[in-house]
Amino acid sequence: MKRSVTIKENYEFRRLYAKGASAVLPSVVVYCRKNGRAHNRLGVTVSTKLGHAVVRNRARRRLRELFRLSQNHMAQGWDVLLVARGRTARCPHSMLQRDYDRALAQLGLVQEDKP
């Protein structure tokens, strides 16, 4: 992912936690907030409680892929923070996708199709 579409700075993560809207599901927690840009940005957080480095990196890769695949039907101009939970690394992709889509719908990030 390009640096322009990722959130790296600690103050940006803290602002999302404090002022962003959130949706909590069994496999992922999603925080979002308007960013005033023309594109979405992604931040990913994975705790060391989840497992060793291999498990944490797998969870990060899966969450980044969900974000990448959903860009076509997401509203633009949002910062999105994905927090991995215990099930993120080991649940089937279809379940993870379902939870992620449900979180986007709860937060109002799904863009309506224009005819």
N, C-alpha and C positions, 0 to 999 in steps of 0.2 A: 504494500500500500504506500502511496505517496505521502510524504510528510504533511502536505497541505490538507489531507483528509483525515489525519489522526490527531488526537488530543494527547499531548505529552506533558504539559506543564502541571505541576501540583496545584497551583491556584485555580486552574480550570476544572480539575477534578473536584476540588473542595466546593467551588461555586455550583457545580452540578448537583453534588450531594445536598447542599444547603437550600438551593433555590429551584432545583429542577423538579418536575413532576415524575412520579415513579409508578411502576407496575411490577408487582411481585408474583412470580409464578414458580412452580416447583423446580424448574431447571435453570432459570435465569431471572435476574432482576434488571430492569431497564429504567434508566433515568434519562430525561430529555429536557432540553431548554432551547429556545430560539437563539440563533447565533448571529443573525444579521448579515449572513453571507449568502451567496447564491448556491451553495452546496452543503451537504451534510458532512459532519465530522464524527469520527468514531474514537471512543476510548474503551479500553478493556481492562478490567481488574480481576485478578485471580489470586486468591489468598494462598499462603503456604499450607494452610490447613487442608487444602484440597488434595495434596499429595506432593510427590517429588517433582523435579523439573520436567520430566517427560510427560507426566500427567497434566501439569499446569500448561505446558506448551501446546499439548493436544487440545485442551479446553480453549485456549486463545485462538488457535487455528480454526476451530469449529465456529466460534463466535464471529470471527472476522469473515468467514465464508457466508454465514447467515446474513450479515450486513451487506456484503457485496451482492449477493443474489437478490436482495430485497430492494435495491436502489431504484428499480424500474417503477415500483408501485408505492414508493415513499414520498411524502411531501418533502420539499427541499428547504434548506435554511435552518437545520436543526443540529445541535450537538447531541449525540447519543452515547450514553455510557452503559456498557454491558458488564454486569457483575456475575461471574461464574458461581454456581452453587454446586453442591456435592454431586448432583446427577448430570451436570453438564458434560463431563468427560466420558461417561459410560452409557448414557441413554441412547436409544436409536435416533438417527438423524430426523426421522419423521416426527418423533415426539418433540425434539428440540425445535424443529421448524414450526410446529403447531403452537408451542408455547410462545415463541418469538412473535409469530403473526398475531396471536391473541394479545400480547403486550402492546404491539404497535396499534392495534385497533382500540384498546383501552385508552391509550394516550392520544389518540386522534392523529396519528402520523401516517395513516393510510390515505393515499391520494385517490380521490374519485376519478374514474376514467372520464375523459372528455370526448364526446362523439365527434 
